[in-house]
Amino acid sequence: MKNAKGKVVIYVKQHCPFCKKAKDLLDKKGVTYEEINVLKSSDLFNNIKSKYNVRTVPQIFITDENGNYIQHIAGCNKLMDLEREGKLDDMLNNGKDHIDVTTYISGNDEYEEYVVSHDDFM
């Protein structure tokens, strides 16, 4: 399944098991995505951290045909949840069943996603 209209952008860090798991699912589904290494593109990731109030990787976004972020999936666990619930395909195809999942922030995320500390950017 290809995401026809837009594409997926995923912010990752090398050796992050959650990033690998998320990319594996996207690969399995045949989804094309742009991978952004947060250590090489710290300015971009700092913007994402501020705008979406996040500090973990992966951070997964669906873009429109112009490359604008239209949907924030959040991290690996949310991606897996959407897949289990059968909602991911519609989102990837920019279907009419858009779900606002940008509010996915809870205290348990640190154990489910990879925290990017300021030390990583030194």
C-alpha positions in Angstrom: 0.0 0.0 0.0 1.5 3.3 -1.0 0.5 6.6 0.6 -0.7 8.2 -2.6 -1.3 11.9 -1.8 1.3 12.7 0.8 4.1 10.9 2.5 5.4 10.1 5.9 8.2 11.9 7.7 9.8 10.1 10.6 12.3 11.6 13.0 14.7 9.0 14.2 17.9 8.4 16.1 20.4 5.7 15.1 20.2 2.5 17.2 16.7 3.4 18.6 14.7 0.2 18.8 11.4 2.0 18.7 12.4 3.9 15.5 13.4 0.5 13.9 10.1 -1.0 14.9 8.1 1.9 13.4 10.1 1.8 10.2 9.7 -1.9 10.0 5.9 -1.5 10.1 6.0 1.2 7.4 8.3 -0.9 5.3 6.0 -3.9 5.7 3.1 -1.8 4.5 5.1 -0.5 1.5 4.8 3.1 2.8 7.4 5.5 1.4 8.8 7.8 4.1 11.5 10.4 4.6 13.8 9.6 7.5 15.3 12.6 9.4 18.1 11.8 11.9 17.6 14.1 14.9 21.3 14.3 15.7 22.1 15.5 12.2 19.1 17.8 12.0 18.8 19.1 15.5 17.3 22.4 14.4 14.4 20.6 12.7 13.9 18.4 15.7 14.0 21.3 18.1 11.2 22.9 16.1 9.2 19.7 16.4 9.8 19.5 20.1 8.6 23.0 20.7 5.6 22.9 18.4 4.3 19.4 19.4 5.6 19.3 23.0 7.5 16.1 22.5 11.0 14.9 23.4 11.1 11.3 22.2 11.8 9.5 18.9 10.4 8.4 16.7 8.1 11.2 15.8 5.9 10.3 12.8 4.1 12.8 10.6 1.9 12.5 7.6 2.4 15.3 5.0 0.2 16.7 2.2 1.4 16.7 -1.4 3.3 20.0 -0.6 5.2 18.5 2.3 3.2 20.3 5.0 2.6 18.3 8.2 -1.1 17.6 8.3 -1.1 14.8 10.9 1.1 14.0 13.8 0.9 10.3 14.7 3.4 10.7 17.6 5.6 7.7 18.4 6.0 4.0 17.8 3.3 2.8 20.2 0.7 5.1 18.8 1.6 3.9 15.3 1.1 0.3 16.4 -2.2 1.1 18.1 -3.5 2.7 15.0 -2.5 -0.4 13.0 -4.1 -2.7 15.5 -7.3 -0.6 15.4 -7.4 -0.7 11.6 -7.1 3.1 11.4 -3.6 3.5 10.0 -4.3 2.7 6.4 -7.0 5.4 6.2 -4.6 8.0 7.7 -1.8 7.0 5.4 -4.1 7.4 2.4 -5.3 10.8 3.7 -8.7 9.3 3.9 -11.8 11.1 5.3 -11.4 9.4 8.6 -8.8 11.8 10.0 -8.2 11.4 13.7 -6.5 14.1 15.7 -3.8 12.1 17.6 -1.5 15.0 18.5 -2.7 14.9 22.1 -0.9 11.6 22.6 1.2 12.6 25.6 1.2 10.6 28.8 3.5 10.0 31.7 4.3 6.5 30.5 5.9 7.5 27.2 9.5 7.5 28.4 9.5 3.7 28.7 7.8 3.2 25.3 9.7 5.7 23.2 13.3 6.7 23.0 14.0 9.9 24.9 16.4 12.4 23.2 18.4 14.3 25.8 20.2 17.5 25.2 23.5 15.7 25.7 22.8 13.9 22.4 23.2 17.2 20.5 26.6 18.1 22.0 
